[in-house]
Amino acid sequence: MKICIWMTKIFDLGGTKRVVSLLANELVKEHDVTIMTYEDRFLEDRTMYHLSEEIDVDFIDNNHFVNRHWNFAFVKRYLVKKLNDEFGIFNKKCFNDLLAESIFPKKTRDKWVEYLNSKDYDVIITTASLSLRLGMIAPRLNAATIGWQHNCYDGYLHVKPVVFWQQERLLQEYLPNLDRYIVLSQYDQRDYTEKLGIDTEVKINPRSFVSEKKCNVKSKRFLMATRFVYAKGLDLMMESFEEFCKEDSEWELDILGDGKLFGQIKADAKNRHLEDRVHFVGYTNEPENYYLNSSVFLLPSRWEGWPMVIMEAFEFGLPVIAYHMGAMDLIIEDGKTGFLPEAFDPHKFAQAMLKVAHDEELRAQMSANAIARSEDFSIDKAVAAWDDLFERVVAHKNMQR
């Protein structure tokens, strides 16, 4: 099949880029795969997530599709979107046409329909906010259409002002136009059904690699691999680690990753006198050594969809401590593959850290359980599930013609 994955960025840090690269690398073995992105072609870096050279990357000049001149129509769209983001004024069914025009103008839609139909794709997949746009044009496209969620329901709909903030009525009108809308967990499936009446299908993200090497359970090092943004709870982590260090003088914490809060979190660690115990590694292309030299993975996120880092940690044999919420409950078995302290209590998180840090036998058993759990997330199972989905949506599209 000829498959297009339409997303805003692929050559950038983030779980969405990683899992798309992973899946695309497997799909291209049997399919013709294109990733369509708004990025500048000079930013291409396939080494970041080892994107296959067999995958075509279509670098879109979005200015060709979007008119940003300060005319009356542009100002009107800008004000509608701004007022809705702030006050939810137009988040009502009677205003759907007006709000849809502010997000994805009709003239822009017409251009996208013409462009996508000219490519003769069998399937078009979109991620995050682009799923709504795809739903707006899906009935006019020759290809089958799939929206693919990469965060939890609350992360998409209840976080101001990103993704689907104040857009529930638009989702109810346009997401059903897609042949399928993919979510990451049964919790999200329940929320979309009960709160919006939207039918969804669950597809669990696969682990990104298999490793014969496993972590050293005797190591007295915690590990985080994250983006430095509010959602990832790094401020909560500093509070928990400060409390942990008051009762422990040996364990250290490595943090991989970067982001807009990097300087702020590093300063917070210094203010808490943790600079000798917390190591800010930054971005690295070679995280394996850090996984192998650690024995416990920490994930203090405020919200997550289906985090790839947990599956990576499990593959290396690291138990995971994460807050008790959402998909964490579906991945981590409390007391067996990690701990799930009450959300979002830094004290209870610190107590969980102390418990696993000071019981080497417990860590060893949790490590073995994590390795066994990793088998549930094999890439072969994921690809088989996606291939089955492609066959179903293409057959459904053909029946509609």
SERO-4910 file (N, C-alpha, C, O; in steps of 0.05 Angstrom, whole numbers):
BEGIN
 pado doro    nc1    nc2    nc3   cac1   cac2   cac3    cc1    cc2    cc3    oc1    oc2    oc3
  Met    A     17    -24      0      0      0      0     17     25      0     41     24      8
  Lys    A      6     47     -9     19     73     -9      8     88     15    -15     97     16
  Ile    A     26     93     35     18    104     61     31    130     66     55    133     62
  Cys    A     16    150     74     26    177     82     21    181    111     -1    178    121
  Ile    A     42    190    126     39    199    153     44    229    154     66    238    149
  Trp    A     23    244    160     23    273    159     27    284    188      9    279    205
  Met    A     49    298    193     54    308    220     69    335    218     81    340    197
  Thr    A     68    351    239     81    377    237    111    375    237    124    390    222
  Lys    A    123    357    253    152    354    254    159    324    257    144    309    270
  Ile    A    181    316    245    192    289    250    221    290    259    229    272    274
  Phe    A    236    311    251    264    313    259    267    331    283    277    353    282
  Asp    A    256    321    305    255    336    330    253    317    353    245    294    349
  Leu    A    259    326    378    256    309    401    227    304    408    210    322    404
  Gly    A    220    280    418    193    275    428    184    247    422    193    234    404
  Gly    A    166    238    440    157    210    437    141    205    412    144    183    401
  Thr    A    126    225    402    111    221    377    130    216    354    126    198    338
  Lys    A    151    232    352    171    229    330    184    202    332    190    189    312
  Arg    A    190    193    357    204    168    360    186    145    351    196    127    337
  Val    A    161    144    360    144    121    354    137    121    324    134    100    312
  Val    A    133    145    312    127    146    284    151    136    268    148    120    249
  Ser    A    175    144    275    199    134    262    201    104    264    208     90    245
  Leu    A    196     94    288    198     65    293    178     49    275    186     30    262
  Leu    A    153     58    276    133     44    260    138     47    230    135     27    215
  Ala    A    145     71    221    150     75    193    173     58    183    172     47    161
  Asn    A    194     54    200    216     38    192    208      9    187    220     -5    170
  Glu    A    188     -1    202    179    -28    198    159    -30    175    160    -49    159
  Leu    A    141    -10    172    122    -10    151    134     -8    123    124    -20    104
  Val    A    157      6    121    169     10     95    181    -15     84    187    -17     60
  Lys    A    183    -36    100    193    -62     90    172    -75     72    179    -92     55
  Glu    A    146    -68     76    125    -80     60    108    -60     44     92    -67     27
  His    A    111    -34     51     94    -13     39    111     10     28    135     12     34
  Asp    A     98     27     13    110     52      4    102     73     24     78     80     27
  Val    A    122     84     39    116    102     62    127    129     57    151    132     50
  Thr    A    110    150     61    119    178     60    112    191     86     90    187     97
  Ile    A    130    206     97    125    224    120    123    252    110    143    263     99
  Met    A    101    265    114     96    292    105     99    311    129     84    308    148
  Thr    A    117    331    127    122    348    150    126    377    141    133    383    118
  Tyr    A    120    396    160    123    424    154    152    434    158    157    458    154
  Glu    A    170    417    166    197    426    173    213    434    148    207    427    126
  Asp    A    233    451    153    252    458    133    269    434    125    279    420    143
  Arg    A    272    429     99    287    405     91    317    406    100    330    385    101
  Phe    A    327    430    107    354    431    116    357    422    145    380    420    155
  Leu    A    335    417    159    335    407    186    335    376    186    334    364    208
  Glu    A    335    364    163    333    334    162    356    322    177    380    328    173
  Asp    A    349    304    196    369    289    212    358    261    218    345    257    238
  Arg    A    363    243    200    352    216    203    365    200    225    355    179    233
  Thr    A    388    210    235    402    195    256    388    198    283    393    181    300
  Met    A    372    219    286    360    224    312    344    200    322    348    191    345
  Tyr    A    327    189    305    312    165    312    316    143    291    298    126    288
  His    A    338    144    277    347    124    258    325    119    236    319     96    230
  Leu    A    315    141    225    295    139    204    307    127    179    327    136    169
  Ser    A    293    107    168    303     92    145    306    111    120    289    128    116
  Glu    A    327    106    105    330    121     80    309    112     59    305    126     39
  Glu    A    296     90     63    275     81     45    249     97     48    232     96     30
  Ile    A    247    112     69    223    128     73    226    155     59    245    169     63
  Asp    A    206    162     43    206    188     30    196    209     50    177    205     64
  Val    A    210    232     51    201    254     68    192    277     50    208    287     34
  Asp    A    167    285     52    156    306     36    156    332     53    139    335     71
  Phe    A    174    350     47    176    375     62    157    395     51    160    405     28
  Ile    A    136    402     66    115    419     57    121    448     64    127    455     87
  Asp    A    118    465     44    119    494     50     91    503     57     74    507     39
  Asn    A     85    505     83     58    510     92     48    538     83     24    542     82
  Asn    A     66    556     76     57    582     66     42    579     39     27    597     32
  His    A     47    557     25     33    553      0      3    548      5    -14    554    -11
  Phe    A     -3    537     29    -31    530     36    -44    551     53    -69    554     51
  Val    A    -29    566     68    -41    584     88    -35    613     80    -13    621     75
  Asn    A    -56    629     80    -54    658     74    -53    673    100    -72    675    115
  Arg    A    -29    685    106    -26    699    131    -25    729    128    -17    743    146
  His    A    -34    739    106    -35    768    102    -56    780    121    -77    768    126
  Trp    A    -50    804    131    -68    817    150    -91    830    136    -94    855    137
  Asn    A   -108    814    124   -133    824    112   -156    819    132   -152    808    153
  Phe    A   -180    827    124   -203    824    142   -208    795    150   -213    788    173
  Ala    A   -206    777    130   -212    748    135   -192    737    155   -199    721    172
  Phe    A   -166    744    152   -146    734    170   -150    744    198   -149    728    217
  Val    A   -156    770    201   -161    781    228   -185    769    241   -185    763    265
  Lys    A   -206    764    225   -230    751    236   -223    723    247   -232    716    269
  Arg    A   -209    707    231   -201    681    240   -184    682    265   -188    666    284
  Tyr    A   -166    700    265   -148    703    289   -164    710    314   -159    698    335
  Leu    A   -183    728    312   -198    736    335   -216    714    345   -219    709    369
  Val    A   -229    699    327   -246    677    334   -230    656    350   -239    647    371
  Lys    A   -207    649    339   -190    629    352   -181    639    379   -181    624    399
  Lys    A   -172    664    381   -162    675    406   -184    676    427   -179    668    450
  Leu    A   -207    685    420   -229    687    439   -238    660    448   -246    656    471
  Asn    A   -238    640    430   -245    613    437   -225    601    456   -232    587    475
  Asp    A   -199    605    450   -178    595    468   -181    606    496   -176    592    516
  Glu    A   -188    631    498   -189    644    524   -215    639    539   -214    634    564
  Phe    A   -237    639    525   -263    638    539   -282    615    530   -303    612    541
  Gly    A   -274    600    509   -291    579    499   -317    589    486   -337    574    485
  Ile    A   -317    614    477   -342    627    467   -354    611    444   -378    608    442
  Phe    A   -337    600    426   -347    588    402   -347    557    403   -350    544    383
  Asn    A   -343    547    427   -343    517    430   -371    507    433   -378    495    453
  Lys    A   -388    513    413   -416    505    413   -422    496    384   -411    506    365
  Lys    A   -440    477    382   -447    466    356   -455    487    336   -449    485    312
  Cys    A   -470    507    345   -480    527    327   -458    544    315   -462    557    294
  Phe    A   -434    544    327   -411    560    318   -390    542    304   -368    552    298
  Asn    A   -396    517    299   -376    499    288   -364    509    262   -340    507    258
  Asp    A   -381    518    244   -371    528    218   -352    551    222   -331    553    209
  Leu    A   -359    569    240   -342    593    245   -316    585    257   -295    595    249
  Leu    A   -316    567    277   -291    559    290   -274    542    272   -250    545    272
  Ala    A   -287    525    256   -272    509    237   -258    526    217   -235    520    209
  Glu    A   -271    547    208   -258    566    189   -234    580    201   -215    585    187
  Ser    A   -235    585    227   -213    599    240   -189    580    243   -166    589    243
  Ile    A   -194    554    245   -172    535    249   -162    524    222   -137    521    219
  Phe    A   -180    519    204   -172    507    178   -191    518    156   -211    506    149
  Pro    A   -183    542    146   -201    556    127   -208    539    103   -193    522     94
  Lys    A   -232    544     92   -242    528     69   -223    529     45   -218    508     32
  Lys    A   -212    553     39   -193    554     16   -169    537     21   -158    525      2
  Thr    A   -160    536     46   -137    519     53   -144    490     50   -128    474     40
  Arg    A   -168    483     59   -177    456     56   -178    447     27   -170    425     20
  Asp    A   -188    465     10   -190    458    -18   -162    451    -30   -159    433    -46
  Lys    A   -142    467    -22   -115    462    -32   -104    435    -22    -92    420    -37
  Trp    A   -110    429      3   -100    403     14   -114    380      1   -101    360     -5
  Val    A   -140    382     -4   -154    360    -18   -142    355    -46   -137    332    -53
  Glu    A   -137    377    -60   -125    374    -87    -98    361    -85    -91    344   -101
  Tyr    A    -81    371    -66    -54    360    -64    -54    331    -55    -40    315    -68
  Leu    A    -69    324    -35    -68    297    -25    -80    277    -45    -70    255    -48
  Asn    A   -101    285    -59   -112    267    -80    -93    263   -103    -93    242   -116
  Ser    A    -76    283   -108    -57    281   -130    -35    260   -124    -21    251   -143
  Lys    A    -32    253    -99    -10    234    -91    -19    205    -92     -2    187    -90
  Asp    A    -45    200    -95    -55    173    -98    -48    155    -74    -41    132    -78
  Tyr    A    -50    166    -50    -45    149    -26    -68    130    -22    -91    136    -29
  Asp    A    -62    107    -11    -83     88     -2    -93     95     26   -116     93     32
  Val    A    -74    104     43    -80    110     70    -65    136     78    -42    139     72
  Ile    A    -79    154     92    -67    178    103    -71    177    134    -93    174    143
  Ile    A    -49    179    148    -49    179    178    -41    206    187    -21    217    177
  Thr    A    -55    218    206    -46    243    218    -43    240    248    -55    223    261
  Thr    A    -26    257    260    -21    256    288    -31    282    301    -32    303    289
  Ala    A    -38    280    327    -46    302    344    -67    320    330    -87    310    320
  Ser    A    -62    347    330    -83    366    321    -89    363    291   -111    370    283
  Leu    A    -71    351    276    -77    348    247    -99    327    243   -110    327    221
  Ser    A   -105    311    263   -127    292    260   -154    307    256   -171    298    240
  Leu    A   -158    329    269   -182    345    266   -183    356    238   -204    356    225
  Arg    A   -161    367    228   -160    377    201   -166    355    180   -180    360    161
  Leu    A   -154    332    185   -159    310    166   -189    302    166   -200    296    145
  Gly    A   -201    303    190   -230    297    191   -247    317    176   -268    310    165
  Met    A   -237    342    174   -253    362    160   -253    357    129   -271    366    116
  Ile    A   -232    344    119   -230    340     90   -233    310     82   -233    304     59
  Ala    A   -236    292    102   -236    264     97   -257    255     76   -250    238     59
  Pro    A   -282    265     77   -302    256     57   -294    262     28   -305    249     10
  Arg    A   -276    281     24   -269    289     -3   -243    276    -13   -234    280    -35
  Leu    A   -230    260      5   -205    247     -2   -210    219    -14   -228    205     -6
  Asn    A   -192    212    -32   -194    185    -44   -182    164    -25   -189    140    -27
  Ala    A   -164    172     -8   -150    154     10   -167    149     35   -183    165     43
  Ala    A   -163    125     47   -174    120     74   -159    138     94   -136    144     90
  Thr    A   -172    145    116   -161    165    135   -161    154    163   -180    141    172
  Ile    A   -138    159    177   -135    150    204   -123    173    221   -103    184    214
  Gly    A   -136    179    243   -125    198    263   -111    181    284   -121    160    292
  Trp    A    -88    191    294    -72    175    312    -64    193    336    -48    211    334
  Gln    A    -76    187    359    -72    202    384    -45    193    397    -39    170    397
  His    A    -30    213    407     -5    207    420     -3    218    448     18    220    460
  Asn    A    -26    225    459    -27    234    487    -54    225    498    -71    216    483
  Cys    A    -57    227    524    -82    219    536   -105    239    530    -99    261    521
  Tyr    A   -129    231    536   -152    248    531   -149    275    545   -153    296    532
  Asp    A   -142    275    570   -139    300    585   -117    317    574   -119    342    573
  Gly    A    -95    304    565    -72    319    554    -79    334    529    -68    355    522
  Tyr    A    -99    323    513   -107    336    488   -129    357    493   -130    377    480
  Leu    A   -148    351    511   -172    368    513   -172    386    537   -188    406    537
  His    A   -156    381    557   -159    397    582   -133    412    590   -130    420    612
  Val    A   -115    415    570    -91    430    575    -92    455    558    -92    453    533
  Lys    A    -92    478    571    -94    503    556    -66    512    547    -47    510    563
  Pro    A    -63    521    522    -83    524    501    -75    506    478    -77    514    455
  Val    A    -68    481    482    -57    464    461    -77    444    450    -97    438    462
  Val    A    -70    434    426    -84    412    412   -114    417    410   -122    433    393
  Phe    A   -131    405    427   -160    407    424   -173    423    446   -197    419    452
  Trp    A   -158    441    458   -170    459    479   -194    474    468   -192    487    448
  Gln    A   -217    472    482   -242    486    475   -251    478    447   -262    495    433
  Gln    A   -247    453    439   -256    445    412   -273    419    413   -274    405    392
  Glu    A   -285    413    435   -301    388    437   -322    386    416   -326    364    405
  Arg    A   -337    408    410   -359    406    391   -348    401    363   -361    387    347
  Leu    A   -325    412    356   -313    407    330   -305    377    328   -309    365    307
  Leu    A   -293    366    349   -286    338    349   -310    320    344   -309    301    329
  Gln    A   -332    327    357   -356    311    354   -367    311    325   -378    292    316
  Glu    A   -363    334    312   -373    335    284   -354    323    264   -363    309    245
  Tyr    A   -328    326    267   -309    319    246   -293    293    250   -287    280    231
  Leu    A   -287    285    275   -272    261    279   -287    236    268   -273    218    258
  Pro    A   -314    235    270   -327    212    258   -324    209    228   -330    188    217
  Asn    A   -315    231    214   -310    229    185   -286    211    179   -284    200    157
  Leu    A   -268    208    198   -245    191    194   -253    161    193   -273    153    206
  Asp    A   -238    145    178   -244    117    178   -239    104    205   -253     86    213
  Arg    A   -218    113    219   -213    104    246   -198    126    261   -183    142    249
  Tyr    A   -203    128    287   -188    146    305   -175    128    326   -189    114    341
  Ile    A   -148    129    327   -133    111    344   -125    125    370   -115    147    370
  Val    A   -130    111    392   -122    121    419   -103    101    431   -100     78    421
  Leu    A    -90    109    453    -69     93    464    -76     74    487    -61     56    494
  Ser    A   -100     77    498   -107     61    521   -138     58    523   -153     74    511
  Gln    A   -146     39    539   -175     35    544   -186     58    559   -210     64    557
  Tyr    A   -170     72    575   -179     96    589   -188    118    570   -209    130    573
  Asp    A   -171    122    550   -177    142    529   -202    134    513   -219    150    507
  Gln    A   -203    109    506   -226     99    492   -252    104    507   -272    112    496
  Arg    A   -251     98    533   -275    103    550   -282    133    550   -305    139    548
  Asp    A   -262    150    553   -268    179    555   -279    190    529   -299    205    530
  Tyr    A   -268    182    506   -279    192    481   -308    182    477   -324    197    466
  Thr    A   -313    158    485   -340    147    482   -360    160    501   -381    170    492
  Glu    A   -353    161    527   -372    172    547   -375    202    546   -397    212    550
  Lys    A   -354    217    540   -355    246    542   -362    259    515   -374    280    514
  Leu    A   -354    246    493   -359    258    466   -375    241    447   -384    250    426
  Gly    A   -380    216    455   -395    198    437   -379    191    412   -392    185    391
  Ile    A   -353    190    413   -336    185    390   -325    157    392   -314    149    412
  Asp    A   -328    141    370   -318    114    369   -288    114    364   -278    129    346
  Thr    A   -272     98    378   -243     97    375   -234     68    375   -249     50    380
  Glu    A   -208     65    369   -196     39    369   -169     41    384   -155     61    379
  Val    A   -162     22    400   -137     23    416   -115     10    400   -117    -13    390
  Lys    A    -92     24    398    -67     13    387    -45     20    407    -39     44    411
  Ile    A    -33      0    419    -11      5    438     15      9    424     22     -6    406
  Asn    A     30     30    432     56     35    420     76     13    427     75      3    449
  Pro    A     93      5    408    112    -17    413    137     -6    426    143     18    426
  Arg    A    153    -25    437    180    -18    446    197    -11    422    191    -21    400
  Ser    A    217      5    426    232     15    403    257     -2    396    269      3    376
  Phe    A    263    -22    413    287    -38    408    286    -63    425    270    -65    444
  Val    A    304    -81    420    309   -105    436    338   -104    445    355   -100    428
  Ser    A    343   -109    470    370   -108    481    377   -134    496    362   -142    514
  Glu    A    399   -146    488    408   -170    503    421   -161    529    421   -176    549
  Lys    A    431   -136    530    443   -126    554    422   -115    573    402   -104    563
  Lys    A    425   -119    598    405   -110    618    419    -93    639    444    -92    641
  Cys    A    403    -79    654    414    -60    674    429    -74    697    426    -99    700
  Asn    A    443    -59    712    457    -69    735    440    -63    760    439    -40    769
  Val    A    427    -84    771    408    -79    793    422    -70    818    409    -61    837
  Lys    A    449    -74    819    464    -65    842    470    -35    841    479    -23    861
  Ser    A    467    -23    817    473      5    814    456     23    831    432     18    834
  Lys    A    468     43    842    453     62    859    449     88    844    457    110    852
  Arg    A    435     85    821    430    108    804    401    106    793    392     86    784
  Phe    A    387    129    796    361    132    783    366    144    756    386    156    750
  Leu    A    346    140    738    347    151    711    321    164    703    299    153    709
  Met    A    323    187    690    300    199    676    309    204    647    332    212    642
  Ala    A    290    201    628    295    210    600    270    224    592    248    212    589
  Thr    A    272    250    587    248    266    586    252    293    571    275    300    565
  Arg    A    231    306    564    232    334    555    228    352    579    212    346    597
  Phe    A    242    374    579    240    393    602    216    412    597    220    435    590
  Val    A    192    401    601    167    417    598    150    411    623    155    392    637
  Tyr    A    131    428    627    114    426    651    101    399    655     99    388    677
  Ala    A     91    388    632     77    362    634     93    340    646     82    321    658
  Lys    A    120    341    644    137    319    653    143    320    683    156    301    693
  Gly    A    134    340    697    135    340    726    163    341    738    168    330    760
  Leu    A    182    354    724    209    356    735    211    372    760    228    367    777
  Asp    A    193    391    764    192    407    788    184    389    812    194    391    834
  Leu    A    165    371    807    157    351    827    180    332    834    184    324    857
  Met    A    195    326    813    218    307    816    239    320    834    250    306    852
  Met    A    245    345    831    265    358    848    256    358    877    272    355    895
  Glu    A    230    362    881    220    362    908    222    334    921    230    332    944
  Ser    A    215    314    905    217    286    915    246    278    920    252    266    940
  Phe    A    264    286    902    292    278    905    305    292    929    322    280    942
  Glu    A    297    316    934    308    330    957    300    315    983    317    312   1001
  Glu    A    275    307    984    266    291   1008    281    265   1009    289    256   1031
  Phe    A    284    252    986    298    226    985    327    229    996    336    213   1012
  Cys    A    340    250    988    368    254    996    372    260   1025    394    256   1036
  Lys    A    351    268   1039    353    272   1067    355    246   1082    364    245   1105
  Glu    A    346    224   1069    347    198   1082    367    179   1068    369    156   1076
  Asp    A    380    188   1047    399    172   1032    422    189   1024    419    212   1015
  Ser    A    446    178   1026    470    194   1019    486    183    996    508    192    990
  Glu    A    475    162    983    490    148    962    479    151    934    493    155    914
  Trp    A    453    148    931    441    147    904    443    173    890    442    195    902
  Glu    A    446    171    863    447    195    846    426    193    824    415    171    819
  Leu    A    421    215    810    400    216    790    412    228    764    423    250    764
  Asp    A    410    213    742    417    223    715    391    230    701    372    215    700
  Ile    A    391    254    688    368    263    673    377    268    644    393    286    639
  Leu    A    366    252    625    372    256    597    350    274    585    327    271    592
  Gly    A    358    291    566    338    307    552    343    337    555    361    346    568
  Asp    A    325    352    541    328    381    540    300    393    537    280    379    535
  Gly    A    299    419    536    273    433    533    274    460    546    294    468    558
  Lys    A    252    474    543    251    503    551    254    507    581    262    529    590
  Leu    A    249    487    597    252    490    627    279    479    637    283    477    661
  Phe    A    297    473    619    323    461    627    337    478    648    345    469    669
  Gly    A    341    504    641    355    522    659    340    526    686    353    527    707
  Gln    A    314    527    685    298    531    709    300    507    728    303    511    752
  Ile    A    299    483    717    300    459    734    329    456    744    332    447    767
  Lys    A    348    462    728    376    460    738    381    479    761    395    473    780
  Ala    A    370    503    758    372    523    780    358    514    805    367    518    827
  Asp    A    335    501    801    320    491    824    336    470    839    336    469    864
  Ala    A    349    452    824    366    431    836    388    444    853    395    435    875
  Lys    A    400    466    842    421    479    857    411    493    882    424    492    903
  Asn    A    387    505    880    376    518    903    369    498    926    369    504    949
  Arg    A    364    473    918    358    452    937    384    437    945    382    418    960
  His    A    407    447    936    433    435    942    435    406    933    446    389    946
  Leu    A    425    402    909    425    375    897    445    373    874    447    352    860
  Glu    A    461    394    869    478    395    845    498    372    844    507    365    822
  Asp    A    506    361    867    525    339    867    512    311    864    525    291    860
  Arg    A    485    311    865    471    286    864    454    283    838    446    261    831
  Val    A    448    306    825    432    306    800    450    313    777    464    333    779
  His    A    450    297    756    467    302    733    450    307    708    436    290    699
  Phe    A    452    332    698    436    340    675    452    334    650    470    349    643
  Val    A    446    312    637    462    302    614    456    318    589    473    321    572
  Gly    A    431    327    586    423    339    561    415    318    541    411    295    548
  Tyr    A    413    326    515    405    307    494    429    289    487    452    299    486
  Thr    A    424    263    483    445    245    475    434    225    455    411    216    457
  Asn    A    451    219    435    444    198    415    450    170    425    443    151    412
  Glu    A    462    169    448    471    143    459    461    140    488    477    141    507
  Pro    A    435    136    492    424    134    519    429    106    532    426    103    556
  Glu    A    437     87    515    439     59    525    457     57    550    449     43    569
  Asn    A    480     70    551    498     68    573    485     77    599    490     66    621
  Tyr    A    468     97    597    454    107    621    434     87    632    431     84    656
  Tyr    A    419     74    613    400     54    621    415     30    635    407     20    655
  Leu    A    437     22    623    452     -1    633    465      5    660    469    -14    676
  Asn    A    472     30    665    486     37    690    466     47    712    475     56    733
  Ser    A    440     45    707    420     52    726    405     27    735    409      6    724
  Ser    A    389     30    756    373      7    764    343     13    769    327     -5    773
  Val    A    336     39    768    308     47    771    302     71    753    318     90    752
  Phe    A    279     71    740    271     93    722    249    109    736    231     97    748
  Leu    A    250    135    733    231    153    746    215    168    725    226    179    705
  Leu    A    189    170    729    171    184    710    150    199    725    128    189    729
  Pro    A    156    223    734    137    239    751    118    256    734    109    277    744
  Ser    A    110    247    710     94    264    692     66    270    704     55    254    719
  Arg    A     56    293    696     29    301    704      9    288    685    -14    283    694
  Trp    A     16    283    661     -1    268    643     16    255    621     37    266    614
  Glu    A      7    232    611     21    218    590      0    203    574    -22    197    583
  Gly    A      7    196    549    -10    179    533     -2    150    537    -15    136    553
  Trp    A     19    142    523     30    115    526     60    118    524     70    114    502
  Pro    A     74    125    545    102    134    543    121    112    534    122     91    546
  Met    A    135    117    513    155     99    502    177     93    522    188     71    523
  Val    A    183    112    539    206    109    557    201     86    577    220     74    587
  Ile    A    176     81    584    171     59    602    178     32    589    191     15    602
  Met    A    170     29    564    177      4    550    207      1    546    218    -21    547
  Glu    A    221     23    542    250     22    539    262     15    566    281     -2    567
  Ala    A    252     26    588    262     19    614    258    -10    620    276    -24    629
  Phe    A    234    -20    614    228    -49    619    247    -66    603    256    -87    613
  Glu    A    252    -59    578    270    -75    561    297    -78    573    310    -99    570
  Phe    A    307    -57    586    333    -58    599    331    -70    627    351    -74    641
  Gly    A    307    -75    636    303    -87    663    300    -67    685    303    -75    709
  Leu    A    294    -42    679    291    -22    700    261    -21    709    244    -16    692
  Pro    A    256    -26    735    228    -20    744    223     10    743    242     26    743
  Val    A    198     18    742    191     46    738    173     56    761    154     42    769
  Ile    A    180     79    771    162     93    790    149    116    775    162    134    764
  Ala    A    122    116    775    106    137    762     82    142    778     73    125    794
  Tyr    A     70    165    774     45    171    789     22    154    780     19    147    756
  His    A      5    148    799    -19    131    794    -40    147    779    -55    162    791
  Met    A    -40    144    753    -60    158    736    -59    147    708    -38    138    698
  Gly    A    -82    148    694    -83    142    666    -71    116    658    -74     95    671
  Ala    A    -56    117    636    -45     93    624    -23     81    641    -16     57    638
  Met    A    -12     96    660      9     85    678     -2     59    692     13     40    696
  Asp    A    -28     60    699    -40     37    713    -42     12    694    -42    -10    704
  Leu    A    -42     17    668    -44     -5    649    -17    -17    642    -15    -40    634
  Ile    A      4     -2    646     31    -11    638     46    -22    662     59    -43    661
  Ile    A     45     -7    684     61    -14    708     43    -29    728     21    -20    735
  Glu    A     52    -52    737     38    -67    758     50    -60    784     73    -66    790
  Asp    A     35    -46    801     45    -34    826     56    -56    844     42    -76    850
  Gly    A     81    -53    852     94    -72    869    108    -94    855    123   -110    867
  Lys    A    104    -97    828    117   -118    813    136   -108    791    158   -117    790
  Thr    A    127    -89    775    145    -77    755    152    -48    762    164    -34    746
  Gly    A    143    -40    785    149    -12    794    130     -4    816    117    -21    828
  Phe    A    128     21    820    110     32    841     93     54    828    102     69    810
  Leu    A     68     57    839     50     78    829     40     94    853     18     90    862
  Pro    A     57    112    863     48    129    885     25    148    877     21    153    853
  Glu    A     10    157    897    -13    174    892     -5    199    877     15    212    883
  Ala    A    -21    206    856    -16    230    841    -27    255    856    -49    253    867
  Phe    A    -13    276    856     14    282    849     28    290    874     33    314    879
  Asp    A     35    270    890     45    274    917     75    268    918     84    245    918
  Pro    A     92    290    918    121    286    918    131    270    942    151    255    940
  His    A    118    272    965    126    257    989    123    227    984    141    211    990
  Lys    A    100    219    974     95    190    969    113    180    946    121    157    947
  Phe    A    119    197    927    138    189    906    166    184    919    179    164    912
  Ala    A    174    202    937    200    198    950    201    173    967    221    159    968
  Gln    A    178    166    980    177    142    996    180    117    978    192     98    986
  Ala    A    168    118    955    171     96    936    200     93    927    210     71    924
  Met    A    213    115    922    241    115    914    258    102    937    276     86    931
  Leu    A    253    110    961    268     99    984    264     69    987    282     54    993
  Lys    A    239     60    982    233     32    986    248     15    966    260     -5    973
  Val    A    249     23    940    262      7    920    293     10    922    308     -8    916
  Ala    A    302     34    930    330     39    932    344     23    954    367     14    951
  His    A    329     18    976    341      5    999    334    -24   1002    337    -36   1023
  Asp    A    325    -36    979    318    -65    979    328    -77    953    313    -78    933
  Glu    A    353    -86    953    365    -97    928    351   -122    918    348   -126    894
  Glu    A    341   -138    936    327   -163    928    301   -155    914    294   -168    894
  Leu    A    287   -135    924    263   -125    912    269   -114    884    254   -120    865
  Arg    A    290    -99    881    298    -88    855    303   -111    835    295   -109    812
  Ala    A    317   -131    844    323   -154    826    298   -168    816    296   -175    793
  Gln    A    279   -172    834    254   -185    826    238   -167    808    227   -177    788
  Met    A    237   -141    814    222   -122    797    235   -121    769    222   -119    749
  Ser    A    262   -122    768    276   -122    743    268   -145    726    263   -142    702
  Ala    A    268   -169    737    260   -193    722    231   -191    712    225   -199    690
  Asn    A    214   -180    729    186   -176    721    183   -156    698    167   -160    679
  Ala    A    200   -135    699    199   -114    678    208   -126    651    196   -121    630
  Ile    A    229   -143    651    239   -155    627    217   -173    615    213   -173    590
  Ala    A    203   -188    631    182   -206    622    159   -189    610    147   -196    589
  Arg    A    152   -167    623    131   -149    613    137   -137    587    119   -131    571
  Ser    A    163   -132    581    171   -119    556    163   -135    532    159   -124    511
  Glu    A    160   -162    535    153   -178    512    125   -172    501    119   -178    478
  Asp    A    108   -160    518     81   -154    509     81   -131    489     60   -126    476
  Phe    A    104   -117    486    104    -93    469    122    -97    444    134    -77    435
  Ser    A    124   -120    434    141   -125    411    132   -111    386    108   -107    382
  Ile    A    150   -103    369    144    -88    344    129   -106    325    112    -96    310
  Asp    A    134   -132    325    120   -150    307     90   -150    312     74   -150    294
  Lys    A     83   -150    338     54   -150    345     41   -123    336     19   -123    326
  Ala    A     56   -101    339     45    -75    331     41    -73    301     21    -63    292
  Val    A     61    -82    286     59    -81    257     36    -98    246     21    -90    228
  Ala    A     33   -121    258     11   -139    249    -16   -125    255    -35   -127    238
  Ala    A    -19   -111    277    -43    -97    284    -49    -74    264    -71    -70    256
  Trp    A    -27    -59    257    -31    -37    238    -37    -47    210    -54    -36    196
  Asp    A    -25    -69    202    -31    -80    175    -60    -89    174    -73    -85    154
  Asp    A    -70   -101    195    -98   -109    196   -116    -84    194   -136    -84    180
  Leu    A   -108    -63    208   -124    -38    207   -124    -26    178   -145    -17    169
  Phe    A   -101    -26    165   -100    -15    137   -119    -30    119   -133    -18    103
  Glu    A   -119    -57    121   -137    -72    104   -166    -66    109   -182    -64     91
  Arg    A   -173    -62    135   -200    -56    141   -209    -29    132   -231    -26    121
  Val    A   -192     -8    136   -201     19    129   -201     23     98   -218     37     88
  Val    A   -183     10     84   -184     12     55   -208     -2     44   -221      8     25
  Ala    A   -215    -25     55   -239    -40     46   -264    -23     52   -282    -22     35
  His    A   -264    -10     75   -287      7     82   -289     31     63   -311     38     55
  Lys    A   -267     43     56   -267     66     38   -277     57     10   -292     71     -3
  Asn    A   -268     34      1   -277     24    -25   -307     19    -25   -320     23    -46
  Met    A   -318     10     -3   -347      5     -2   -363     31     -3   -386     31    -13
  Gln    A   -351     53      6   -365     78      6   -367     91    -22   -384    108    -28
  Arg    A   -349     82    -40   -348     94    -66   -371     85    -84   -373     93   -107
***
